[in-house]
Amino acid sequence: MRAIVIYETGGPEVLKLDEVPDPKPDAGQVVVRTEAIGVSYTEAALRAGGFPLPAQLPAVFGFEAAGVVTETGDGVDKALTGRRVVIMNTGLGTYAEYATAPADTLAFIPDDMSSQQAVAVANFGAVALCLLRKANLTGNETVLVEAAAGGVGGYLTQLAHELGAKTVIATAGSQAKREYADSIGADQVIDHSAPDWAGQLTDDSVDAVFESFSGDSTGKLLPKLTPGTGRIMLYGFLQGPPTITAMDLLRRGLTLVGCGGMPGWLDRVMAARHDVFQLVASGHLTPQIDSILPLEEAASAHQRFDTRTAIGKIILTP
């Protein structure tokens, strides 16, 4: 089969189209014929060497895809064959015509939803939904969503009002992205490419921050959070680990909630994909698709993430 293989970390050019053997399912797994393959900023960062890869190189790249189950391994109900599903393979392997995934992690795609829509919304939409639920918003609070034109950030912005935010402040780094954030529900949009963008926020005015930048930005936001009840929903590290201490939080009575590595978090996200599909069906959530490219243009897809020009999901098709 055709697949995109990564032989070493580096620029987008390290992603190579190659012929590799068709995958076979281990016990508890299925094989899926992919119809839509999701590309994300997280994958671009891994490809560049920003984080350790979860598989030994060379390896077929990619984490998520949507398609049709074609084969089942031992212990898996054969009735799954022919079902349309979204998969998440944390060990890589989805930038290909066929991919494997654990059968207990499948999300079944509704009949009225395309594979492209499903892969665009399932996983990042589920992360956003879990973050908002964990934030326990009261209905009268102000939230800050960083990178609001990105994958998770865009879905946070779409859903925040419905899940308890009174005011949604969003950040985005380009005029096109700021206009997009405004169009999907932000009440105010800030240019986070400005050197002191946090200074545009009023002190003590933000109840919850959905933190994907981390690094120095976390510390700059502390004075903006409501003393006693303000919380940071930490789920990303685009600028490295947050440069704050426990004492920084204690001085203002703030809470930092680590989301992503906490026990049971992945299970919550997997379970929430069904709810996300229902939100799409009811018109409360719109899948964000930047572009759809052929599999062999994986390097071009990653280039769009490296230049921060993508708005929404880039999808590869075999």
Rosetta blueprint (number, residue, H / E / L):
1 M L
2 R E
3 A E
4 I E
5 V E
6 I E
7 Y L
8 E L
9 T L
10 G L
11 G L
12 P H
13 E H
14 V H
15 L E
16 K E
17 L E
18 D E
19 E E
20 V L
21 P L
22 D L
23 P L
24 K L
25 P L
26 D L
27 A L
28 G L
29 Q E
30 V E
31 V E
32 V E
33 R E
34 T E
35 E E
36 A E
37 I E
38 G E
39 V E
40 S L
41 Y H
42 T H
43 E H
44 A H
45 A H
46 L H
47 R H
48 A L
49 G L
50 G L
51 F L
52 P L
53 L L
54 P L
55 A L
56 Q L
57 L L
58 P L
59 A E
60 V E
61 F L
62 G L
63 F L
64 E E
65 A E
66 A E
67 G E
68 V E
69 V E
70 T E
71 E E
72 T E
73 G L
74 D L
75 G L
76 V L
77 D L
78 K H
79 A H
80 L H
81 T L
82 G L
83 R L
84 R E
85 V E
86 V E
87 I E
88 M E
89 N L
90 T L
91 G L
92 L L
93 G L
94 T L
95 Y L
96 A E
97 E L
98 Y E
99 A E
100 T E
101 A E
102 P E
103 A H
104 D H
105 T H
106 L L
107 A E
108 F E
109 I L
110 P L
111 D L
112 D L
113 M L
114 S L
115 S H
116 Q H
117 Q H
118 A H
119 V H
120 A H
121 V H
122 A H
123 N H
124 F H
125 G H
126 A H
127 V H
128 A H
129 L H
130 C H
131 L H
132 L H
133 R H
134 K H
135 A H
136 N L
137 L L
138 T L
139 G L
140 N L
141 E E
142 T E
143 V E
144 L E
145 V E
146 E L
147 A L
148 A L
149 A L
150 G L
151 G H
152 V H
153 G H
154 G H
155 Y H
156 L H
157 T H
158 Q H
159 L H
160 A L
161 H L
162 E L
163 L L
164 G L
165 A E
166 K E
167 T E
168 V E
169 I E
170 A E
171 T E
172 A E
173 G L
174 S L
175 Q H
176 A H
177 K H
178 R H
179 E H
180 Y H
181 A H
182 D H
183 S H
184 I L
185 G L
186 A L
187 D L
188 Q E
189 V E
190 I E
191 D E
192 H L
193 S L
194 A L
195 P L
196 D L
197 W H
198 A H
199 G H
200 Q H
201 L L
202 T L
203 D L
204 D L
205 S L
206 V E
207 D L
208 A E
209 V E
210 F E
211 E E
212 S L
213 F L
214 S L
215 G L
216 D H
217 S H
218 T H
219 G H
220 K H
221 L H
222 L H
223 P H
224 K H
225 L E
226 T L
227 P L
228 G L
229 T L
230 G L
231 R E
232 I E
233 M E
234 L E
235 Y L
236 G L
237 F L
238 L L
239 Q L
240 G L
241 P L
242 P L
243 T L
244 I L
245 T L
246 A H
247 M H
248 D H
249 L H
250 L H
251 R L
252 R L
253 G L
254 L L
255 T E
256 L E
257 V E
258 G E
259 C L
260 G L
261 G L
262 M L
263 P L
264 G L
265 W H
266 L H
267 D H
268 R H
269 V H
270 M H
271 A H
272 A H
273 R H
274 H H
275 D H
276 V H
277 F H
278 Q H
279 L H
280 V H
281 A H
282 S L
283 G L
284 H L
285 L L
286 T L
287 P L
288 Q L
289 I E
290 D E
291 S E
292 I E
293 L E
294 P E
295 L H
296 E H
297 E H
298 A H
299 A H
300 S H
301 A H
302 H H
303 Q H
304 R H
305 F H
306 D H
307 T L
308 R L
309 T L
310 A L
311 I L
312 G L
313 K E
314 I E
315 I E
316 L E
317 T E
318 P L
